[in-house]
Each structure stands twice: as C-alpha cells, then as structure tokens.
Amino acid sequence: MAEERDEKLGGEEELQEPKKKRSKNMLLIIIIAAAVVVGGAGAFYFLTKSGGDKSHKAKGEAKKEDGVMFALDPFVVNLSDQSGNRFLKVSLQLELAGPAVMEGAKAKTPQIRDSIITLLTSKTSDALISPEGKLQLKDEINITANQILGNNSVKNVYLTEFVMQ
C-alpha cells in the first residue's frame, strides 16, 4: 500500500510539472504579445503625430499653389505638311494662377485661341508625333498665353485630347 501511495504521488508530481511548464509558457506568450501590442501602438502614435504635422503643412502649401483650370474649346487645324492633308484635333486646358486671371482669360479667349491656332498650323506632323514635340508645343502655348494674359498667369498647359490624322 505504501508503494501504491508512492506511485500515486510520483504520478501526481509528473502531472504537476507539465502544468507548471504550460503556465510558464503561457505567461511568457502573454508578456511577449503585450510587448508587441504596446510597441506597435507607441510606434503608430509617434509616426502619425510627426507625419501628420508634415502632411498638414504639405496640404496647406499645395492649396496655396493650386491653380484654376480654364478649358478651351477643341481645335481642329490643318498641319503644315508638304502633302497638305494632315489634320490635328487638340483639346487643352490652361492652369491659371488664380480666379482673377480666369476673368482676364475669359475676356481674352479670342486672342488666346487665335495665337494657339497660328502656332498649331505652323507645325508639321513629324514635329508633333514624338513626346518631345508635344512637350515643346505645350511650352510654346504656355509662353504665348503668358504674353497675352501677363507673366506667370499660366502655370501649365494640359493636352486633354490629341488626335492626328
């Protein structure tokens, strides 16, 4: 009987050791998980706090620099190719410096359209087919429009449609 008790006690000790190991492992897992959550929350707080200030400043600066878009009716012109049968259809928008410039642009739309038509009809299809040719055309339109509206009135020119036939 005494041997049976010893065997029972020995068996119980063996059962208690895995329970202790499991509770230690579980405690370790909980501590690691808590550290990861706290570290992640701290990193999120500091990154959003410093990044948020920069993004608010950038948005404020972008709003100050945003221009007003002024759409012109599409242009359909003959190009100055030697064969004489090439056509170009272009729609574009001008990014103006502000609403006050927009009023001036509306008043001077005929002059702007005339200068752009004159510029487009002086081009050949070979000059306009390449990306560099399109960039040069945009720059020339920008310069021409700024001469009509005043310096730095037109910030950028956007080609919204460009079809050559």
N, C-alpha and C positions, 0 to 999 in steps of 0.2 A: 503494500500500500504506500509505503513511503516512497518507493521507486516510482509509483504511478504519479504521486504528487510532484516529485521532481521532474518527471517527464512533462506533466501538465504545466508546471511553472516554466520550464525550459521552452516549451512551445509558446507560451504567452509572451515570454521575453522576445522570441523571434518575431512574433506578431507586432510587438510594440516598436521594435527597431524600424521596420518599414514605414510605420505610421509617422515616426519622428522624421525620417528621411523625406517622406512625402510632404509633411508640413513645412520642413525647411526649404524644400524645392519650391513649394507653392509660395512661401513668403518671399523668397528670392525673386520669383517671377513677378509678383505683385510690386515689389520695390523697383525692379527694372522698368516695368510698364509705367509706373507712376513717374519715374525719372524721365522717360521718353515723352510722356504727355506734357509734363511741366516744361521740359526743354523746348519742345515744339511750340507750346503756347508762348513762351518767352521770346523765342526767335520770331514768331509771327508778329508779336506786338512790336518789337523793335524794328523789324524790317518794314512793316506797314506804317509805322509812325514816321520814320525818316524818309521812306519812299513816298508817302502820301504828301509830305510837305513839298517835295520836288515836283510831284505831278500837279499839285495845285498851282504852283508857280508857272510851270510849263503851260498849263491850260490858260492861265491869265495872259501870258505873253502871246500865245497863239491867237487868242481872241483879239488882242490889240493889232496883230499883223494880218488878220483875215481881211480879205478884200471883198468887194461886191462884184458879183458876176453879171456881165452885160452880154446878152446873146444877140448876135446879128443874124438876119435872115440868110439863108443859104445863097452861095454864089455859084453861078454856072457860067463858065467862061471858055473861050477858045484859047488853047495854048499856042505859043509862037513856034510850033514845029514847022519844018520846011514843007511837010506834006499838007499841013493846014487842016487836018481832020481829027485832031486830038482835043478832047473836052475834059474839063475838070469841074467837079462839083465839090465845094468845100463849105462846111458849116463850122463856125468858130464862135468862141466866147472869149471875151476880154475880162480879165480880172482887174478891176479898178481899185484905186487906193481907198475910196470911201463913197458914201452916199452923195456927197456934194459933187464929186466927179461924175457920178452917174447922171445927174441932172444935165451937166455940161455935155456928156456923151449923147444923151437923148436929143439934145438940141443940135448937135453937130453930126448926127448919124449920116446924113447925105455926104458930107465931106469925108467921113471915115470910109464909107462904102466905096466912094469914087477912088480914093487913094489905094484901097485894097484891090479893087478891080484892075486898076492900072498896073499894080505890082504883079498880080496873078497872070495877066495877059502877056507880060514881058518874060515869063518863064517858059522853059521847054519841059517836055515830059521826062527827058533824061535827067534834068537837074532836080526834078521833084520826086523821082522814083525811089531814091535812096533815103535812108533815115537822116543822113547829114543834110540832104537837101530840104527835108521837112523842117529840121531844126533851124536852118538858115532862113527859111520862109517865115517861121514863127518870129525869129529875131527881127527880120525886116518889117513885119507887120507891127511888132511892138514899137520899133523906132518910128515908123510912120504915124501910128496912132498917138504916140507921145508928142510928136511935132504938132499935131492938131489940137490935142487936149492940154498940153503943157507937160513939162518934165516930170517924170515919175508918177504920172497919172495912171498909166497902165503898168501893172506889176507883172502880168504874164498873159500869154496867149495860148488857148487850148483849142486844138483841132478836134471837133466832135464828130465830123464826118469828112471823109477824104476819098473820093471816087474819081479815078481817071479812066477815060475810055478813048 
